[in-house]
Amino acid sequence: MKKIDLTGKTALITGASQGIGLATAQSLHGAGANVVVNYFADPDGHNQNLADQAVAGLGDRAIAIAADVRQPDQLSQMMETTVGTFGTLEILVNNAGILRDRSFKKMSLQEWQDVMDTNLTGVFNSCKAAIGSLQAGGAIVNIASLSAVTGFFGQANYASAKAGVMTLTKVLSKELARNNIRVNAVAPGVVDTEMGKSIPEDNRKAMLSHVPLGRFAEPREISEVVLFLCSDMASYVTGQTLHVNGGWWG
């Protein structure tokens, strides 16, 4: 069976200090890629500590770079640093995201805007910054969500942003095909990350009842689908959203 080999390629993963982003960095690095672990520099330094630990765990061919996906100038600098360090950029994984769950009636405009700015506009900003550096034959993978399809209660902002990510993926797949850059999305169900564990326990139990496989995903199970989409094994796959949800469709 053909083995995925990303040796000599460079991958940048946004929001990669923990959860799905960290698992993706580990999977891509394990396949031979140089890896950039992007993180948001929070005031208390928590994310930087996590990113530094991630890079230490990966060892060679990995660096951490702070950049806010809401800030185009920071992303442009991150792309320059990436190419200056590794000489190339072939893979971009847009994973950075936040939750601000609240019923629509109680949701503030700021809670709506915060999620849109990070989860949708952040993907736009990241892709925009990377296009000039991404090599022909490269790949973009955007992390969407089952919420975009089912519309979970209390996630008007999150579900709308992730639905936008799925549609943006389709548009970019057409526009970047001329450069032989493939653009796909992965839509996880509930994953056992810090974000997933922040869901109230009663809600988690109710969600679990909808999953035919009877369990939530491990981050690795999402990252390995991302790895496939970044590889030559998916050389004719573009404009798609792969749903990784344990069979949950209702």
PEPE-V915254 format. One record per residue. N is the residue number from 1. RES is the residue in one letter. PSI is psi as a letter, one per 20 degrees, with the letter a starting at -180 (* if undefined). Layout:
BEGIN
n=<N	N>
res=<RES	RES>
psi=<PSI	PSI>
END
This chain:
BEGIN
n=<1	2	3	4	5	6	7	8	9	10	11	12	13	14	15	16	17	18	19	20	21	22	23	24	25	26	27	28	29	30	31	32	33	34	35	36	37	38	39	40	41	42	43	44	45	46	47	48	49	50	51	52	53	54	55	56	57	58	59	60	61	62	63	64	65	66	67	68	69	70	71	72	73	74	75	76	77	78	79	80	81	82	83	84	85	86	87	88	89	90	91	92	93	94	95	96	97	98	99	100	101	102	103	104	105	106	107	108	109	110	111	112	113	114	115	116	117	118	119	120	121	122	123	124	125	126	127	128	129	130	131	132	133	134	135	136	137	138	139	140	141	142	143	144	145	146	147	148	149	150	151	152	153	154	155	156	157	158	159	160	161	162	163	164	165	166	167	168	169	170	171	172	173	174	175	176	177	178	179	180	181	182	183	184	185	186	187	188	189	190	191	192	193	194	195	196	197	198	199	200	201	202	203	204	205	206	207	208	209	210	211	212	213	214	215	216	217	218	219	220	221	222	223	224	225	226	227	228	229	230	231	232	233	234	235	236	237	238	239	240	241	242	243	244	245	246	247	248	249	250>
res=<M	K	K	I	D	L	T	G	K	T	A	L	I	T	G	A	S	Q	G	I	G	L	A	T	A	Q	S	L	H	G	A	G	A	N	V	V	V	N	Y	F	A	D	P	D	G	H	N	Q	N	L	A	D	Q	A	V	A	G	L	G	D	R	A	I	A	I	A	A	D	V	R	Q	P	D	Q	L	S	Q	M	M	E	T	T	V	G	T	F	G	T	L	E	I	L	V	N	N	A	G	I	L	R	D	R	S	F	K	K	M	S	L	Q	E	W	Q	D	V	M	D	T	N	L	T	G	V	F	N	S	C	K	A	A	I	G	S	L	Q	A	G	G	A	I	V	N	I	A	S	L	S	A	V	T	G	F	F	G	Q	A	N	Y	A	S	A	K	A	G	V	M	T	L	T	K	V	L	S	K	E	L	A	R	N	N	I	R	V	N	A	V	A	P	G	V	V	D	T	E	M	G	K	S	I	P	E	D	N	R	K	A	M	L	S	H	V	P	L	G	R	F	A	E	P	R	E	I	S	E	V	V	L	F	L	C	S	D	M	A	S	Y	V	T	G	Q	T	L	H	V	N	G	G	W	W	G>
psi=<p	p	p	p	o	k	p	i	q	p	p	p	p	q	l	j	i	r	b	h	g	g	h	g	g	g	g	g	g	h	j	i	q	q	p	o	o	q	q	p	n	q	h	i	j	g	h	g	g	g	g	h	h	g	g	h	h	h	c	q	k	p	q	p	p	p	p	o	i	i	o	h	h	h	g	g	h	g	g	g	g	g	h	h	g	i	i	r	o	h	p	p	o	o	h	p	q	r	q	m	p	q	q	h	h	i	p	r	h	h	h	g	h	g	g	g	g	g	h	g	h	h	g	g	g	g	g	g	h	h	h	i	h	p	q	p	j	a	q	p	p	p	o	b	q	h	h	h	g	h	m	q	p	j	l	g	g	g	g	g	g	h	h	h	g	h	g	h	g	g	g	h	h	g	h	i	h	h	j	l	p	q	o	r	q	p	n	q	b	p	q	m	r	h	g	h	i	i	p	q	g	h	h	g	g	g	g	h	i	i	o	h	i	j	r	r	q	q	h	h	h	g	h	h	h	g	g	g	h	i	r	i	i	k	i	k	o	q	j	q	o	p	p	n	j	j	j	o	j	*>
END
